[in-house]
Amino acid sequence: MHNQTYYDRSMNVEVYPHLNMALEWLDDSLPRTAVDVGCGAGRDAMFLIEQGFTVHAFDNNDEAIARLRALAKQHLKVSLLPQVSSFEQYDYPDAALITACSSLFFCHPDLFPAVWAKVTQSLLSGGIFCGHFMGPNDSWARMGWGDLSVHTHTQLTALFEQDYRVLDIYEHEADGATLLGREKHWHTYSVLAQKVT
């Protein structure tokens, strides 16, 4: 029931600003191929299909992918290629755009370096990455469970310094609620960056 409510509400939230900005920065000479990392019920994937992309979308939750398949039947195997997979097991295709909305921080920290290497390798030169990272002041990070990837601003800068040109970083820190209505303290970074290698 929680998953169903979460996915219902996620589809009614606006696409996050950096995804819209990514389209403005994207080189028109690159193929319109995108990867939606941790796609959930498919809000961003559907948005990108509408913008003319072929979207490779994955999530480790069967229900999420089933909902996306049902929502986008007419796009399956044409402009949408959904798959149930984890961050570390997914076979990332070459892409001009990679979006990771509120997903990558659910990657186990022991696996994150290898996952990030895969993401970077799959992004074409000149391609755009946009996505969220969790900061250390987030209430989930402070629980200390050790299963979330958490980055300070300095660590985040280091993550992008070699292969990317950072176009924008937006830090959000405030009390708020999850899509399920649970109160929490948010501390996240939204990053927009261009692959330069």
C-alpha positions as CSV (number, residue, x, y, z in Angstrom):
1,M,0.0,0.0,0.0
2,H,2.8,2.4,0.9
3,N,4.5,1.8,-2.5
4,Q,1.2,2.4,-4.4
5,T,0.6,5.7,-2.6
6,Y,4.2,6.8,-3.1
7,Y,4.1,6.0,-6.8
8,D,0.7,7.7,-7.3
9,R,1.9,10.9,-5.6
10,S,5.3,10.8,-7.4
11,M,3.5,11.0,-10.8
12,N,1.8,14.2,-9.8
13,V,5.0,16.1,-8.8
14,E,6.6,18.4,-11.3
15,V,9.7,17.3,-13.1
16,Y,12.7,18.7,-11.1
17,P,14.3,21.9,-12.4
18,H,17.7,20.4,-13.3
19,L,16.0,17.9,-15.7
20,N,14.4,20.8,-17.5
21,M,17.7,22.7,-17.6
22,A,19.5,19.6,-18.9
23,L,17.5,19.7,-22.1
24,E,18.6,23.3,-22.7
25,W,22.3,22.3,-22.3
26,L,22.1,19.1,-24.4
27,D,24.1,19.1,-27.6
28,D,21.7,18.6,-30.5
29,S,24.3,16.5,-32.3
30,L,24.1,13.7,-29.6
31,P,21.6,10.9,-30.0
32,R,18.4,11.4,-28.0
33,T,19.1,8.5,-25.7
34,A,18.6,8.8,-21.9
35,V,18.9,6.6,-18.8
36,D,16.5,7.1,-15.9
37,V,18.4,5.8,-12.9
38,G,16.0,4.5,-10.2
39,C,13.0,5.5,-12.3
40,G,10.2,4.7,-9.9
41,A,6.8,4.8,-11.5
42,G,8.2,6.7,-14.5
43,R,7.4,10.4,-14.2
44,D,10.8,11.5,-15.6
45,A,10.9,8.7,-18.2
46,M,7.5,9.7,-19.5
47,F,8.6,13.3,-19.7
48,L,11.7,12.4,-21.6
49,I,9.8,10.3,-24.1
50,E,7.6,13.3,-24.7
51,Q,10.7,15.3,-25.5
52,G,11.7,12.8,-28.2
53,F,14.1,10.5,-26.2
54,T,14.6,6.8,-26.2
55,V,14.6,6.1,-22.5
56,H,16.3,3.2,-20.8
57,A,14.7,3.1,-17.3
58,F,15.4,0.9,-14.4
59,D,14.4,0.4,-10.8
60,N,14.9,-2.4,-8.4
61,N,11.3,-2.5,-7.4
62,D,9.1,-4.9,-9.5
63,E,5.9,-2.8,-8.8
64,A,7.5,0.4,-10.1
65,I,8.5,-1.2,-13.4
66,A,5.1,-2.9,-13.7
67,R,3.4,0.4,-13.3
68,L,5.7,2.0,-15.9
69,R,5.0,-0.8,-18.4
70,A,1.3,-0.4,-17.9
71,L,1.4,3.4,-18.2
72,A,3.5,3.4,-21.4
73,K,2.4,0.3,-23.3
74,Q,2.5,2.1,-26.6
75,H,6.2,3.1,-26.1
76,L,7.5,-0.3,-25.0
77,K,10.5,-1.6,-27.0
78,V,10.2,1.6,-29.2
79,S,11.1,4.6,-27.1
80,L,11.0,3.0,-23.6
81,L,13.1,0.1,-22.4
82,P,12.3,-0.6,-18.7
83,Q,14.0,-3.1,-16.6
84,V,14.1,-4.4,-13.0
85,S,17.6,-4.0,-11.8
86,S,19.9,-2.7,-9.1
87,F,22.3,0.1,-9.5
88,E,25.3,-2.2,-9.6
89,Q,23.9,-4.9,-11.9
90,Y,22.4,-2.6,-14.5
91,D,24.1,-2.6,-17.9
92,Y,24.2,1.1,-18.6
93,P,24.0,1.9,-22.3
94,D,25.7,4.9,-24.0
95,A,23.6,7.9,-23.3
96,A,23.4,11.6,-24.0
97,L,21.5,12.3,-20.8
98,I,21.4,10.5,-17.4
99,T,18.9,11.5,-14.8
100,A,19.0,10.2,-11.2
101,C,16.2,11.9,-9.3
102,S,16.4,11.1,-5.6
103,S,17.7,7.7,-6.3
104,L,21.5,7.4,-6.1
105,F,21.7,8.0,-2.4
106,F,19.9,4.6,-2.0
107,C,23.0,2.9,-3.5
108,H,25.0,1.2,-0.8
109,P,28.1,3.2,-0.1
110,D,30.4,0.2,-0.6
111,L,28.9,-0.1,-4.1
112,F,28.7,3.6,-5.0
113,P,32.2,4.1,-6.5
114,A,31.7,1.3,-9.0
115,V,28.2,2.4,-9.8
116,W,29.4,6.0,-10.3
117,A,32.1,4.7,-12.6
118,K,29.5,2.9,-14.7
119,V,27.3,6.1,-14.9
120,T,30.3,8.2,-16.0
121,Q,31.5,5.6,-18.5
122,S,28.0,5.4,-20.1
123,L,27.6,9.1,-20.5
124,L,28.8,10.3,-23.9
125,S,31.2,13.2,-24.2
126,G,29.2,16.4,-24.1
127,G,26.3,14.5,-22.4
128,I,24.5,15.8,-19.4
129,F,24.1,14.3,-15.9
130,C,21.4,15.6,-13.5
131,G,20.5,14.1,-10.2
132,H,20.4,14.3,-6.4
133,F,22.8,13.4,-3.7
134,M,22.2,13.2,0.1
135,G,24.0,15.6,2.4
136,P,25.2,14.7,5.9
137,N,22.6,16.7,7.7
138,D,19.7,14.8,6.3
139,S,17.7,13.0,9.0
140,W,18.0,9.7,7.1
141,A,21.8,10.1,7.0
142,R,22.0,10.9,10.7
143,M,20.3,7.7,11.5
144,G,23.6,6.0,10.8
145,W,22.3,2.8,9.2
146,G,25.2,2.8,6.9
147,D,23.2,1.8,3.8
148,L,22.9,5.2,2.2
149,S,25.5,7.0,0.1
150,V,26.0,10.4,1.7
151,H,28.2,13.2,0.4
152,T,29.6,16.4,1.8
153,H,29.9,19.4,-0.6
154,T,33.6,18.8,-0.8
155,Q,33.1,15.1,-1.6
156,L,30.6,16.0,-4.2
157,T,32.9,18.5,-5.9
158,A,35.6,15.8,-6.0
159,L,33.2,13.3,-7.6
160,F,32.8,15.7,-10.6
161,E,36.2,17.3,-10.9
162,Q,37.8,14.8,-13.3
163,D,35.3,14.0,-16.0
164,Y,32.7,16.8,-15.7
165,R,32.1,20.5,-15.9
166,V,29.6,21.4,-13.2
167,L,26.9,23.7,-14.5
168,D,24.9,24.1,-11.4
169,I,24.7,22.8,-7.8
170,Y,21.6,23.5,-5.7
171,E,21.8,22.7,-2.0
172,H,18.5,22.2,-0.2
173,E,18.3,22.0,3.5
174,A,14.9,22.3,5.3
175,D,12.4,20.5,7.3
176,G,9.6,19.0,5.2
177,A,7.7,15.8,4.4
178,T,8.2,12.8,2.2
179,L,5.7,11.9,-0.4
180,L,4.1,9.6,2.1
181,G,3.6,12.6,4.5
182,R,6.3,11.7,7.0
183,E,8.1,14.7,8.5
184,K,11.9,14.7,8.1
185,H,14.8,17.1,7.7
186,W,16.0,17.2,4.2
187,H,19.6,17.9,3.1
188,T,20.2,17.2,-0.6
189,Y,22.2,18.5,-3.5
190,S,20.9,18.7,-7.0
191,V,23.7,18.6,-9.6
192,L,23.7,19.5,-13.3
193,A,26.9,18.6,-15.0
194,Q,28.3,18.1,-18.5
195,K,30.7,15.2,-19.4
196,V,33.9,16.7,-20.8
197,T,36.1,13.6,-21.3
